[in-house]
Structure formats: structure tokens, C-alpha cells
Amino acid sequence: MTFASRILGFVRDTLIARVFGAGMATDAFFVAFKIPNLLRRVSAEGAFSQAFVPILSEYKKQRSYDETHALINHVATLLGLFLVAVTIIGMLAAPWVVQISAPGFAADATKFDLTVSLLRVTFPYIFFISLVSLAGGVLNTYGNFSVPAFTPVWLNVSFIVAALFIVPYFDNSVKVLAWAVFVGGVLQLLYQIPYLLKIGLIPRYELNLHDEGVWRILKLMGPAIFGVSIAQISLLINTIIASFLASGSVSWLYYADRLMEFPTGVLGVALGTILLPSLSKSVADKADSEYSQLLDWGLRLTFILALPAAVALAVLSVPLVTGLFKYGAFTAQDVEMTRLALMAYSLGLLGLILVKVLAPAFYSRQNIKTPVKIAIFTLVSTQLMSLFFVFVVDLKHAGLALAIGLGACINAGLLYYHLRKADKYKPQAGWVLFMAKLAFAAFVMAVALHFAAGPDALWLHYKVMPKLLHLLGLLVLGSGVYFVALYLMGIRVQDFMRRTVI
């Protein structure tokens, strides 16, 4: 389901670029959409889920149905009232918000005013998507993972319909995209309501400021918000550093990041979403053995899927960049610069995905302080490496990508170390042989892809259809070689399919 959402996200971006190109209107829209999206990442999908799901799992296991439903009612009511206030303030304060987030727009009155008007349409998205996150947390806790994972598709559908069928009737006005965000938020919330009704846990208005469960969630949210914000601070600092580099550096990093986000989102986000309620249930059951086995399963599955993805990103860097981006004004120089950033990013892909798997191991135990402390150390380490790689080693924009990747590996390594130190995770037998088999399969795949891809210069001169067909063939070849190699060495992916009741 997450895969489907990511694919439609690529279609969405392609259509927006095709219809609106890049200019004043799209600059204004992306800023107007980025602000509520940033708030969503910091509060709703990040800190809120990390704090809410473990407490809800505990209530589901140890309390009655009425107590559990009451907790959902109290949380939903308090969250809804808070979001209404934030939305109203955000819409009224839109000029000041734009002034702070995009100060350069003030020099162009038309651009500034357009951004303000777009922000007032998109800001209610934070209200809808936060309630979507609440509903998704409930559904995940009760074993329904497919509905929350599919929900983001509706935002992309809203964009695609707007760009294809509605924009032409409004003189290609970018305001249609802002309303697509609003409608997409509504659709996502409406989509989840029938499934909440099915399990009898649709939230009702019930304000209770004395519910101890609510206060426990709020107490956990404090450090969680800080921890999630650290990642956003890191991205902001990297953007500032990139702005001092050669023109195009920010764009090259963006395009490479889009390719990195695909496996990170499909594998990391999906595994993390599944593991959090599953691990929380094990903690509530006091089933330490099951907890350790679940984490071991998640880590092995991560290595099985993320290792070949990292290798393929590096080996197929030129085919991927040319196949997805080299059209129109995207030059051979842009391909080379994006390739360098992608190869640097690929070194940290495993770390980025492992963090998504290891962090829920702490959240499920309602331990958010340890990941936050590690995140602070990672932030400092990443920025020191960025400065070193960019200005001392002179890796330019690729140095920023390398620092992010290595920082993620440091983050994952420290999370693993603290889990082992606290004796919360005991690896099952056979890891050394397991990793040796994976490494051999990935090596065989890399050799096959290298020879099948051909010289890089060939990809720069391909026509569209031959290029895309060749790229598709490489992806099929790589997957086939890798999994056949695993099969011959006795590793069956189907052995990692879990069938458990949450």
C-alpha cells in the first residue's frame, strides 16, 4: 500500500511539473504546502503516534473496552480542539508565517500575496491529517495496517485529478492545487471512518482534562516533538549550507533525495508502522521473548530488502537519474552531480531504514528520552561531518549527502547498542552466516547489473521509451538475480511472512 502511494507521488510531481513548470506560482504553492506538511511531520505523524500507540496498546490489553474507547474520545477531543485553534491562528497569521518561512518573497508583492492566499487554503490540512494520524494509530493497534498505509493515496489522487481535469477550467491557476490539498485531507479522513465504525471505536466529543492516560501521552509527546524536530533542524541546516555552494546544489540534493525516499518510505516507514503496535503489544503482555523475536524478524527483513536497494542505487545511479529526471532542461552535468549525491546517500540507506525499525523498540516501551538523546548526538555529528566533507575534503554537495548517510548509520548503531546494553534485545542464532549469504547475493546482483547497464554515456543519449524499458529490465534482472541467489543459498523470503493477531 505504501508502494502504491509512493508511485502515485511520482506521478503527482510529474504532472505538477508538466502543467505548472517551475516559477513564481509553484514556488508560492510549495511554500504554502510545506508549512502544514512540516507541522504534520513534527506533531501528528511523528511525536503523536510515538506517544499514543504504546499507551493505546496498553489500554487495549489491560483495560476494558469502555476505558479504551474513553481514552480515544478524550484524546480525539483535546487534539481536535487544539487543532481548530492552531488552524484559525495559522490562517489569520498567514502573512507573518510566510514572512518567517520565506523572507525572500517579501521583495515581490505579487508572489508574497499569492503565497499568503494559498497558505490560508492549505493550512486546514494540518487539522485533517492530524485526525487521520489518530485514526491510523487506532487501526494499526487493532491490526489493520493496510487502511492507514493506503490513506495517503487519496491526497495524490486529489492532486492528479485536479491537475488533469480541473486546472484547465481555471486558467491553469495554482490555487486549484491548494484546494486539492484541502480536499485530499478531507478524503483521507473520510476514508478511515468506516473502518473505525467497524471496530466500534469511532471517536466522540468527550472533554476530560483529568484522564491520566491523556496526561501520560502528553508527557511522552514533549521529548518526542523535540526528537522529531531535530531531524527537521538538520535538513534546514543542510539547506543553508547548500545555498553557499554552486548553483544547482540544492536541486541535485533534492533529486537524489527523492530516489532515496522511495526505499526509505516503502521499507522503513512500512516496517516501523507495523512494528510499533506489535512491539507495544509484547510489552503490554510482558512477553520479552516475543518482543526480541519481533525485533529480530524486523532487522533481518530490513537487511534482506534494504541491502540490495542500497547496492542498486549505487550501481544504477546513472540509469535511475537519467530515466526519471533527464528531460528538457535537465543536463548531463545535472545527471553527474545528482549521481554523486545519490551514491553518497546510498552508503547510508541501511542506516536510514534501520533507524525506522530500531526506534519503535524504544517507543513501544514508552522510552522516548533515549532516542532523543541519540538524535541530538547524531545532529551534532552530522553537521560536523557536513562541514568537514564540504569545506575541508571539498566533496561539495555530495559531502552533505554523505554526512546524512553516515549520521543515520551512527544513529542506528547507537540505538542498537543501547538496546543490547539494556538487555532488551537478544539476537537469534545464525546472524553471521545470514549476513554472509546476503552479501554474496548482493555482490552477484551488482556484477550482473553493472554489465547489463552498459556505459554511462549510452544512457545520456537514449530516447525516452528505450531508456525506460531498459531501466525496467534492469530492475527486473537485479531483483531476479538477487532472490534466486538467496534461494539457492537456502533463504526463503516467505519464511519471513508473519501471521499474528494484534
N, C-alpha and C positions, 0 to 999 in steps of 0.2 A: 504493500500500500504506500509506503514511504517512497519506494522507487517510482511508482506512478506519479506521485506528487512532484518529485524532482524532475521527471521527464517533462511534465506539463509546465514546470517552472522555466525550463529551457525554451519551450515553445512560446510561453508568455514573453520572455525577454526578447526573443527573435522578432515577434510581432510588434512589440513596442518600438524596437529599433527600426523596423521596416516602415511603420506608419509615421513615427514622430522624429526619427533620426536622433541626433544629439544637438541640443541647442538650449536656448533660454527656457522654453516650455518644459522640456524633460528635466533640466536642472532644477526647476522650481518644483516639479512633481516629485522627483526622487528625494529632495529635502523634506517635502511635506509628508511623504510616506515613511521616510527614515525615522522621524521623531516618534510617532506612536509605535513603530516597529521596535525601536530601541527600548522604549518603556516596556514593551511586551517581553523582550528578551531578559531584561533585568528583573522584572517583577513576576509577571504571570507564568511564563513557561519555565523560568529558572528558579528563582527563590521560592515562589509559592508551591510549585509541585514538590520540590525537595522537602519542604516543611509539612505539607498537607498529607501526602500519600502515606508516609510512615505512621502518622497519628491515626489516619483513617483505617489503615490495615490493623492497627492495634485495637481500635474500637470494633471493627468487624469481627475480630477473633474473640475478644474478651468481654464485649458489652452486648447488650440486647439490640435487636433491630431498631426499636424506638429510640434508644440512645444514639445509635449511629446516624439515624435519619435526622435527629435533632441537631447533632453536630454539623451535618451538611447544611441544614437550614440556617443555623447560626452563622456559619462561615460564609455562606452564599449571601445572606442578608447584609452582613457587615462589609463584605467585599463589594457588593453591588452599590451600597450607599457611598462607600469610599470612591468607587469608580465614577459614579454620577458626579460627585464633587470635582474630581480630577478632570473629567471631560469638560464640564462647564468652565472651570478655571482655565483649562488649556485653550478652549475656543475663544474666550474673552481676551486672554493674554497672548494670542497668536502673534501679534506684531513683535512683542518682546521676545517670544520664543525663537522666532526667525532671526531676530537681531543677534541673539546669543549664538545660535547654532550655525548661521550662515551670514556673518557680519559683512562679507564682501558684497552681498546682494543689495545692501543699502545704497550703493552708488548708482544703481539702476532702479528708479522708482517703479517702472512697469514690472520688472522682474520681482521686486520685493512685494508689491501688492498682489501679484499673481500667486506667489508662494503663500502669503497670508490667507488668501481666499481658499486655496487648495488645502491648507492645513486645517482650516475650520471644518472642511468636509471630511477629511481623513481622521481627525482626532478621535471621534467616537469609536473608531476601530479598536482602541485600547479597551473600551468598555466591553465590546462584544467578545474580543479574543481572550480576555481575562476570564470571562464566564465560560468560554469554550475550554480553557485550561482547567477550570474547576470540574466541569463535566467530564473531561478526558481523564482527570485523576480518579474520579469515582469509577468510571468504566474500566480503567486499567486495573484498579484494585479488585474489581469483581470479575477479572479475567477476560474482558473484552478489549483486545488490543487493536483489532482491525479498524473499528469505527474511528477512534481518535487519530489513528495513523492516516486514514483516508480523508479525514476532515479538511486538511489544508488544500486538497484538490479543488474544493469549491471556490476558494479565493482565485486560484489560477483560471478556473472555468469562467468566473466573473470577468477577469481581465481579458481572456481570449474572446468571449462573446462581445464585450464592449469594443475591443479593437477591430474585430472583423465586421460587426453588424451595426453598431450604434454610432461610433465615431463619425462615419461618413455623413450622417444626418445632422451633425452639429459642427459642420465646417472644420472637422479634424481638431476640435477643441480638446486640450489636455484635461479639462475639467471632467470629461467623461471618465478618465482613468481614476480620478479622485472618488467619483461616485461608485466606480467599480470596487474600490477598496471598502467603501461603506456597505455596499450590497454583499460583497464577499464575506464580511464579518457577520452580517445577519444570517446568510445562508449556512455558514459553519455552525452557528449556534442552533438554528432550527433543525439542522441535520441530526444533531445529537439528542434532541429532546425525546423522540420516540423510544430510543434505547434506554434512556433514564426511566421513562414510564414503564418500560418492560420489566425492569428490576425493582420498580416501586420506590425509586429514590429521587424523584423529581424535586428540586429544592422549592421550599415555600418560604414566604416572608415571615420571619420569626426572629426579632431582635432580642438578643440576650448577651449583655456585656459581662456576665458573671460566669459564663461557661468556661470551665478550667481547660477543656480541650482547645477552645479558641485561643486562649492565652498561651497555651503551650505552642501552638502553631505560630503565633505572632513572635514568641520568644525565639523560635528557631529561624524565623524569616529574617531577623535582624542580621546575623552573620551571613546568612545565605545571600541576601541582597548585596552585601559588601563583597562577598566572594564572586558573584556573577558580574558585578560592576568592574572588578579588576580586569577581567578579560576585555571589556569594552574600553577601559582606560588604555590597555596595551595596544589595541587596534588604533585608538586615537593618536597615541604617541608615534606609532609606526607611520601613520599617515602624515604626521607633521614632519618626521624625518624624511620621508619620501618626497615631500614637497620641496626639499632643498636639493634634491638630486636632479638628474637630467629630465627634461620634459618628456612625459610619457611613462615615467617610473610608476606613478600611481596606477595608471591604466594597465601596465604589464602585470603588476601585482594583483590587480582586480581579476584579470582574465585567468591567471594561474590559480587564484583562489577559487574561482568558480568551478574549475576542474577538480580541485581538492575537495570542495564542499560536497561533491556528488558521493564519493565513497564514505566520507565522514558522516554525511547525513543518513545515507541508506543503511550503513552498517552500525556506526557509533550511536546515532540517535535511536535507531530501532532497538538495538540490544539494550541500551540504557533504559529505554522506556519499559521494556519487558522485565528487566532485572529488578528495578526499584520495588514494584509491588510484590514480586516473587520473593526477594530477599527480606522485605519487610514482614511478609507472612512467616518466613522461617524464624525471624527474630521474635515475633509475637508468639510463635509456637515453642520458643526456646529450643528449636531444632538446630543445634550448632553444626551437626554433621551435614544436614541438608543445605544449610547456608554455605558451607565450604564447598560442597559438591556443585551447587548452583554457580558459584563464582568460578570454580574450575572449569565448568562447562562453558561459561561466557568467555573466559580467557582463551580457551582452546578454539572456540568458534571464531573469535576475533582474529587469532593468528592464521587460521585456515583461510579466511576470506580477505583480511587486510594485507597480508604479506604479498600475495600475487597482485593486488591492486596497486601497492606501492611500487613494485618492480615494473609493472606495466606502465605506470605513469612516467617513470624514468626512461624506459626503453622506447616507448611510443610517444615521447614528448612532442616531437615534430609532427607526426601524423595526427595526433589529437588536436594540437593548436591550429594546424592548417585546416583540418577537417571541420572544426567548429567555428573558427574565427576569421580565417584568411579570405575575406570577401571585401570588395570595394576598397576603402581607404586603408585597410589593414595590410601593411607592407611586409616584405621579407625581413626587414630589420625588427619589426614588431614581433614576428614569429620567433626570431632568435632570442630576443630579450625576454619574451614570455616563456620560452623553453627553459632558459636558465633559471627563472624563478620557479617554474614547475618542478624541475629536477631537484632544486634545493628544498622545496616543500615536501617532495616525495620521501626524503630522508626522515621526515617527522610524522608521516601519515600513521604509522603504527602507534606512535605515542599519542597522537590526537584522538585516535579511536579507543585506545586503552584507557585514557582518562574517562571517557564516557561510560566505560564498563566498571572501572575501579571506584569512581566517586560514589555511585549508588550504594556500594558496600558500606560506606560511612553514613550516607543519608538514611539508609534503612535502619541504622542503629541510633538515629537521631543525633549523630555526631557530625555537626557541620563545622565546628571550630577547627578541627584538624585539616580538612580540605582547604579552608580559608587561609590558614597559616601557610600551607604549602603553596597556595595560589599567590600569596604575597611574595614569598621567596622566588617563585617562578617568574613573577612580573619583573622583579629587580634583576634577576639573572638574564632574562630575555633581553631587557633593554641594554644591559651592559654588553651582552654579546652583539646586539644590533650595532651599537656604537663602534665596537671593535671590528666587526666584519665589514661595516660600511666605510668607516673613515681610516682604519689602520691597515686592514688587509686589502681594502679597495675592491670589495665584491659588489659594490653599488647596491642596486635594488635587490639582487639575489641574496645579499647578505642579510637583509631583513627577513626574507623567506626562510633562510637557513636558521636564523636565530629563533623564529617562531617554531620551526620544526624541532630543533634541539631543546627549546624550552618545554615543549609538550612532552618530550621524552624524559626530561628531568622531573616534570610534574608526575608522570605515570610511575617513574621509578620510586619517587618518594611516597606516593600513595601505596604502592606495593610493599615498600619497606615497613611502613607503619602498620599495615595490615598483618604482616608476618610478625613484627615486633610485639603487637598486642595479642598474638596467637589466635587471631580471628579467622585466618585462612591457612589451611594446610593443603599444599599441592598434592594431588593424587600421583601415584607412581607412573613412570613412563614418559616424563616430560622431555628428557634429553633425546631419546630415540624419536619421539614425536616431532621435535623441532628439527632434527637432522633430516627426517623424511620430507618435511615441509620445505626446508632449504634446498634440498635436491630437486624437488618438483618445481620450485620457483626458478631454479637455475636452468633446468631443461626448457621451461617456458620462455625464459629470457633469450636463450640461444635461438629458439625457433622463431620468436618474434623479430629478433634482430635481422636474421637472414630473410625472413618473409617481407619485412617492411621495405627493404631496399635502401638506396642512398637518400639522404635528406633532400637533396636538390630536386629529385623526382617529384616530391610532394609539393614543391613550390610552383610547379607548372601543370599540375593535374587540372583537368576540367572538373566541374562540380560532381557529377554523378559517378565517374570512375573513382574519384577521390573518396567519396562517401562509401561506395561499395567495397573498395579496398580496405578502408578503415573498419567497416563492419566485418569483413572477412578476417582481419587480424584479431579482432576481439573474440570472434568465434574460435579461431585457431588457438589463441592463447588460453582461453577457458578450457577447451578440449584437451590440449596437451597437459595442462596443469592437473586437471581432475583425473585424467587417465593415468598419469604418473602416480598420483596418490592412490588410486585404485589398485594399481599393480604392486604398491608397497603395503597394501592392507588397510588403508584408511578409507572408510566409507562415510561420506557426508551424512547419509541417512541415519547413521549411528548417533548423530548429534541432535536429531529431532526429538524434542521433549514433548510429552503429553501429560500435563499436570493440571490439576484443578486449583485455581487460586482461591 
